[in-house]
């Protein structure tokens, strides 16, 4: 990399991308040193040329600078592509290094492999186990003994590729999870604004109202519960490479719709008095067969329904499945009692 390019980077580099540009310059320096060697064969020269091409593409993946305003952020950045290309160059360099440097690199690869790869069968195949040496262990042992056997470099390169592929996959999952969280936070903020603009807090205070006045705020609260679940969940969202938008729309659209339905459904179940009931001082006496009774103050009943709506939206799939099972069992018992009464008469 030329001195002018390095000075330009030092002047206008984005602080969050310092490590990325440093990695690019490091690999450029390594390739420049290898380029000066006179013992490279035709295959190695071709690999070297392709490594330079990959570094150029990796630089382009960081996005072009605004003309005249190089310090402004650019949204046309592809960090996953950047790291994938950089990792491929890092792997190909193993095929270009002198033997003594390959031996040192192989030990580093084995360390990274042991730290990151946790699958038992893969570890045994590459690092060894049960008294048997692995492929990577054999390659390192032969290099340590000064034996550059054909294929050893390829084995070390493939081991490094497994580690890099795992890192790339984890980075991809992390970036998509961050995107879901960002979209969920934005939509949650919009839903909260709509809730306030539509004067739904006042409806909670003056509960109950008409059907339209009841269902709308409950559905919106269930929607907010779904987005809240996306934000604070500890598990990674499931994404499969390829059909990106199917999974994204599931978390930001279909799941919140189910949660909105769950919030309304829980309210309908409560009003039916089949499974549970919210009881106030003004509520009529409930039958003794009532399963769950929640006693609240008359002035707080709207807030109780709001809490139920958010909670049902937060875990809509579990609550819906459990509540529907209870409703069906309750209806089945009621049907059996009615049948027995008719038979007795």
Secondary structure, DSSP 8 states (H G I E B T S, - for coil): --HHHHHHHHHH--GGGHHHHHHHHHHHHHHHHHHT-S---HHHHHHHHHHHHHHHHHHHHT---BTTBTTS--S---HHHHHHHHHHHHHHGGGTS-HHHHHHHHHHHHHHHHHH---HHHHHHHHEETTEE-HHHHHHHHHHTT---TTHHHHHHHHHHHHHHHHHHHHHHHHHHHHHHHHHHHHHHHHHHHHHHTTHHHHHHT----HHHHHHHHHHHHHHHHHHHHHH--S-----SS-HHHHHHIIIIIHHHHHHHHHHHHHHHHHHTSSEEEE-TTS----TT-SEEEE--GGGHHHHHHHHHHHHHHTHHHHHHHHHHHHHHHHHHHHHHHHHHHHH-
